[in-house]
């Protein structure tokens, strides 16, 4: 059996008169065990041309298929109708073999772009979708991975490639091998007429021939052209341990990182533990470190917050699309806490990121809500300012709906709707981290107020005709018994915006404004939390005012 470093170059040594004509670079890439990209459908124009076609065959058929003088690859992918065989679908080879269609390009004369056609089970297995000239799937960590790609210059110049380890994982799952027919031709017009030579090789994964010959390539001058050709077929074999698609991945990690979970009282050194089955338990039997808490800097979340369409982050959980999720908590001193059992179940490609933010506990109180939910099986919530803010907005809108039959805030359009659903407190100490969440608050709580309806509901028009949204809301609430400063926290947001703090945070006037609005607070997380709590109180006051006013 071939070894992992086997290639056609190692198995088929150049012989004959013109050894320098052998396509050495192409021969290096012809291997039963590729690890990068594989050309599975190709046509390049002369004088150096490359033709490749593919099909799938059962592993048991490999010896018989390699022994054939004409590859069955050429017998799939074409519909035929005959009196003797009836309708032939093209999904299997025409003469009753078991070679099945995998991929090819199809052209229509009036169409400038080809149709790249795949065997649907391959795309279904990876749940792949086309993006431009590539096909993309999600790996076990929920990240985009390029599965295949196409390059098209014309009907006689194209190439389709597939990611080798993804292909070989699919082959392993199916119990198949890929059969590739290839023909690499090259003209040598500088050479005189050559004698025909044929050199063949046969091994357990390839059947090839290298040939030199003359052909009538310059009829106008009656000149023969010297040429060479490497042609035949070979197989790509499956890989048992290659990563699979996210939905059925059972990847076994090559090694486990050691996470710090505490400090040794006697030495001051770190106490570490690996998220192995022996430590966390298996088959419903908890291990000795099943519930061991591991702590991380809050910056560990920044990676996920930066992609709100892929990740949803709350105070108690991270969700990546429908691929994976992780239960988290927040200690009283702001660290992110995760049980070792939950770490053991997260995608292994994520471990290195979490390891880089791992810290020992710093004395803060653990998240009591997380403990009650997961250890005591009780219904309990963890502190979550953003959740409370969304609830307060919903209650104020409901109170307005009951009072006047229309909500104060209009439905959110994109991208604001997504920004609101993925809103999160800053997790880094750079003050510019306030920019995005405070801008979202301003767009949701100020810009989305229904100014037209609020103004129309006033019993007395404003004295100043230029009074805008927040001024109109204050007048409206005052008419219904609200406090004179009911919208002050929302005005604070506007004050920050008017200082340019959202667009060009640079200290100076903006920092002075922040210190006035949130005195004594210095970190972005503290300032955000303070502003949100003030807004929540204002929203509660609005709800109370409109509820008391009645329908």
N, C-alpha and C positions, 0 to 999 in steps of 0.2 A: 504493500500500500504506500501511496505517496506521502511524503512528509510535508509539514506546513510551509517549508521554504521551496517546495518544488515549483518549477515553471517549465515552460516549453524550452527555454534557453538552457536549463540544466539537463533536460532529458533528450534533446535533439541537437547533437553537436554538429556544427557545420562541416560538410565534406564537399568534395567535388572541385571543379575548376574555378568556380566563382563564389568562394566562401564569403567575400565581402558584400555580396548581394543579399545575403540572408537578412531578414528584417529583425535585427537583434532587439531593438526597443519594444517592438510589438510582441516578440516572443517572451520578454520578461513579464508582460502583463497577462499572458495566457497561463493560467494556473487554476487548479481545482479548488484552491483555498484562498480566494481573494479577500482582502480586508478593507479596501477603500471603495472604489467605484468600478462597475463592470459595464462595458459597452455591450448591449444586448441586441440592438438594431442599428445598423450603420450602412451608409453608402457614401463614399467620397469619390470625387472624380479623378481620372487619370491625369498625368501618366503614372502616379502612384495612387492606386485605389484600394479601398478597404471595404469589404462587404461582410456583414454579419447578420445572421438571423437566429432566432431562438425558439425553443419549445420546451415543455416539461415532460419528463419521462419517469416512470417508477424506478426506484433505485435498483430493483431486481433486474430491470431491462438494460442496464448500462452496458454489460459485456456484449449483448446481442446488437445493440444499436451502434456501438463503436465498430463492430465487425462489418457493417453494411458498406457497400460501395457508394450508395447514394443516400444521403441523410434524409430521415423522415421530417426534419425541420421544414423542408420545402413543401410538405404535404399538408400543412395546417394553415388555417387563416383564409381559406378560399372556399366559397360555396360552389358546389357543382351539382348538376342534374344529369343523370344518364339513365338509359333504359334498363341497364343491368343492375345498377346500385340505387336507383331512385334519387331522393334528395339527400345530399351530403352537406352537413352544417358547417364544416370547416373547423369545428372545435377539436376534433381528433383527426389523426392522419387518415388519408383516403382509403388505405388498404387494410383496415382492421387492426392497425397497431394501437399502442396506448400513448403515443406522443400527443400532448394536448397543447392548444394555443396558449400563449402567454402575452406577447406584445408585438405589434408592428405599426407602421405608418401607412395610411391610406390616403391617396390623392384623388381629387376630382379635377378634371381638366380646367373647369371654369373657376375653381377656387384656388386662391394663392397660398392659403395656409393648409397644412396637412391635418388629418385627424389622427391623433396618437391613440391607438386602441389597446386597451389592457384586458386581460382576463379579470372580470369583475371580482372574483373571490380574493385576488391579491389586494385590490384597493379596499374591499370590504374588511379584510383581515386587519389592515392597518388603519381603517377608517380615514383614508387619505383623501384630500381634496386638492384640486389644482389651484395654483397661485402663479399666474404668469406662465413661465416656462418650466415650472417645477411642480412637484406633488409633495404636499406637506402632511405629516402626521404628528400627533402628540406622543411624547415619550412618557415614561412612568412618572416623571416629575411635572408633567403638564406643559413642557416647553415644545415649541415648534422644531421639528427635525425634517430636513430635506430627505425624502424617500427616493425620488427619481427626478430626472431633468432631461430636457430635450434641447438640442441645437439644430436649427433648420436654416439653411442658406438657399435651398432650392430643392427641386424634385430629385436631383442627383447628388445632393450634398446635405446630409443630415446625420444625426447621431442621437440615440436614446441611451441614457445611462441609468443604472439603478444602484442604490447604496448596497454594497456587497453583503455586509453582515445582516441587514434587514432581509435581503433576498434569501440568505442562507438560513436565517431563522424560519422563514416561511417554508423553505424546502424541508427543513427538519420536521416542522409541524405536519406537513403533507406527506412525508415519507417519499419525497421526490428528489430528482436531480434536474438541473437545467442542462439541456443539450444545445450547444452553440455550434452552428456551422459558420466557418470563416473562410475568406479568400482574400489574400493580400497580394495584389499584383503590382509590378513595377516595370516600367520601360527603362531600357538602358541604351538610348540612341547613340551614345558616344562609343559604344562597343561594336566591334565587327560581328559578322554572323557567328552564331554560337551553335555548338552541338547540343542536341537535346539530352538533358540529364534528368533522371528521376530518382529522388532519395526519399525513402519512406521510413516511418517509425510507428510503432504501435505499443502502447502501454495500457495500464488498467484505467486510465482516465482520458486518453487522447488517441486519435488515429490521424496522422498527418503525412503530407507529402510536400517536398520542395522540388520545384521543377524549373529548369532553364530551357528556353526554346526561342525560335524565330517566328515572327508572324508578319503578314503583309500589311504593315501599318502605314506605308507611304506609297500608295498606288500611283500617285501622280508621277513619281520618279522611279517607280519600279524597285523600291528599296525595301529590304526586309529589316525589321526592327527587332533587336534583341530584347528579351523580357524574362522576368522570373516570377514565380508564383508560389506562395505558401498557402495551401488549402487543406481542408479536412474538417474534423469536428472534435470537440472535447466537451467534458462535463464539468459543471460547477457543483460541488458536493455540499450537503447541508452542514450546519454548525449547531451543535446541541445547546451550547450555553450562550448563544448570542441574545442580546436584549430583545424582548418582544414588544408588542403594542401595549399601551397603557391599560387597556381593558382586561387583558389576560396575562399581565406580567407577573412572573414569580421569580424575579431575579434574586440570586443568592449573592450577597456581598463577598468580595474577595477578602476584605478585612473590615474590622470594626474600629471606629475612632474611639478614643478614651475621653469621656466628658468629665469635667470637674464638677462635683456635686457638693463638696464641703471642704473645710480646712482642717487638717490634722492638728488637734489642740496641743499635742506634745512636741511636734516638730515645726509647725507653721506651714508645712508643705500641703499641696493639694491632694485631696482624696478623689480618685477617678474611678469610673465604671464604664464598661462597654455595653451597648444595647444588644447583647447577644441573647438567644433563646434561653441559655442557661441562667442568665441574670433576670430576665423579665418573665420567664415562664413560657409554657407551651401547652396547647390543647386545653385551655381553661384552667390550668394549674399555675397560680402565680409563683414567680421566682422570688429570690431574696431581695431583688431591687425593683420589683414590679411598680411600686409607688414612689420610688426615689425621685425627688424633685431636682431638676437641673435648671440652672438660671442663665439668662442671657441678657446682654445689653439691649435696650429697646431699639437700637439701630438695626438689629437683626430683621426687623419688620420692613425697613425702608425698601428693600428689594421687591417686596410684594406690593407695597403701597404705590410704587412707581408704575405698576401695570394694572390699573383698576379694572380693565376689561377682562383680565385673566384671573386676577386674585381678588377675593373679598376678605377683608380683615376687620374683625370686630375685637372687642375687649376679651372675648372668650374663644375665638376660633379663627383659623385661616382656612379658606376653601379655595382650591384651584379648579375652576370650571367644575366638571363632574368627575375629575380624575383622582384627587386626593384631598384630605382635610386633616387638620391638626388642632386638637384642643389645647388652648393656652390659658394662662392666668396672668395677673399682674400683682406683684408684691407691693406693699405699701411704699417702698422706696423706688418704684418705677421699673423694676426688672421684669422681664418676661420669664414666666416659669412654665416648664413642661415636664410631665411625668416621663420617666425613662421608657415605660411601656409604649407611650405614644410616640416617642422618638424612634423606637425600634420599628414602628409600623409606617413611618413616613418614607417617601422615596429615597433610596440610598444616595442618589446624586445630590440631594439637598444637604446631606450631613456635613460636607466640608464648609458650606456657608454657615451653618449653625455652630460648628466647631470654632470658627473664627471669631464668634461673638460670645463664646462661653466664658462665664465668670463665676467665681464662688459666691454664695449668698453673702449679702452685706448687712444683714441684721434686720431687714424689713419684715413686716408681718406677711405671711403667705396669704394668697387669695382665698378667703374663707368660702366664697361662693363656689369656687372650683372644687374645694375639698368636700363640701356638702353634696354637690351634684355627683361627684365621681367616687367618693369613698363611702358616703352615707346614703346614696341613692335618694336624695331629697330634691324637691323643686327649689332651686335657689338661683339667684342672679349675682353676677359680679358687678362691681362698679363700672358703669359705662356711660360717660357723659354724652357721647354722640347719640346713643340709643335714647337716652332721656330727652335730648334735644328734639329728635325726630318725633317722639311721643308728644312732646309739648306743642310742636307745630300742628300735629294732627288734631289734638284736642282743641286748640284755638280755632282751627278751620271748621271743626265739627260744631263748635259753639256758634260760630258765625253763620254756618249753614242753617242751624235751627232758628237763629234769631232773624235772619234776613233772607234766607233761601238762596244764598250764594256764599262761597268761601272767600276769605280775605286774600288768599294766595292762589294764583292761577296754576293750572297743571304745568309741570316743568317739561321743557323741550330738551332734546339732546344738544350738546353734551352735558348740560347742567344736571339732567336727571341722573345720569351715571355718576357724576361727581358727587351728588348728594347721597346716593346710595353707598358710595365707597368712601365717604368722608371719614377721616381719622385724625387724631391729634398728631402733631409733629413728633418724630422719634429721633431726630438729630438736634444738636445744640446750635446749629447755625441759624441765626435769626431769620434768614431768608426762607427757612422752612415754613414760616408763618404765611408766606405769600399765597400758596395754593389753597389751604383750608379756609383762610379768612376771606379770600376772594369768592370761594364757593358759598360761604355763609352770606356774603353780601348779595350775590346773585340770587340765592334762594329766598332770603328773608326780606330783602329790600326791593330788588329789581322785579321780583315776581308778584309783588303786591298789586292787586287789581285797582290801580289808581282811578280809572274812569268810574267804576262802580262806587268806590268809596266817596269820591267827590259828588257823585249824583245822589248819594244817600244822606248828605249833610242837609239838615233843616235850614241852616243859614250859610250862605256862600262865604268863603274865606274873605277876610278884609283885604288881604294881599292877593291879587290875581295870580301872582307867580308862585304861590305856595305849591310845593310838590308833594311827593308821595308820603313821606314820613310826617310832614306837617299836616296833611289831610287826615292821615290815620289818627294823629293825636287829637285833632279837632273832633273827629268822629267818636273816639272813645270818651272824650270829655263830655260830649253831648249825652252820653249814656252813663255818666257817673264815674268815669275812669279818673285815675290820678293824673296830675299835670305832667309827670315825668314818665308816663307809661311806656314811651318808645325810646327812652334814653339809651339803653344798650344798643339799639339799632342805629341810633345817631352816632354812637361811638364807632361803629363799623364804618359809617360814612365819613367820619372825620379822618380815620386812617386812610381811607381811599383818597380823600381830597388832598392828603399830604403826599400822595404818590407812593405810599408804602406798599401797595400791591404790585405796582408795575416796576418800581425802581427802588427797592429797599437799599438804603445806603447809610443808615444812621442819621445823625443830625436832627432835623425837625421831626422825622418819623419816630426816632428813638425817644425824643422828648414827649411826643404825643402818646406813645405806648406807656411811658413812665407815669403820665398823667392819668391815663385810663386804667392802668393796672399797676398801681404803686407798689414798690417793693418786690416785684416779680421780675425774674431775669431770663429764665429759660423759655423757649418757644412753647413747650408742653404746658408749663405753668400759666403762661399768658393765655393760651388757647382755652385751657380749662376754666380759667377765671372769667373770660368773656362769655363762654358758653353758659356757665352757671348764671351769670347776670341775664343773659337772653332767656334762659329757661324761666327765671323768675318773672321777667317781663311778659312772656307768653302765658304764664299761669295767671298773671293779673288781667291780661286781655280776655282769657277764657272766663275768669270770674266776672268781669264786667259785662260781657255779652250774655252770659248765663243769667245773671241777675236782671238784665234788661228784659228777658223773656222773649217769646216769639213775636 
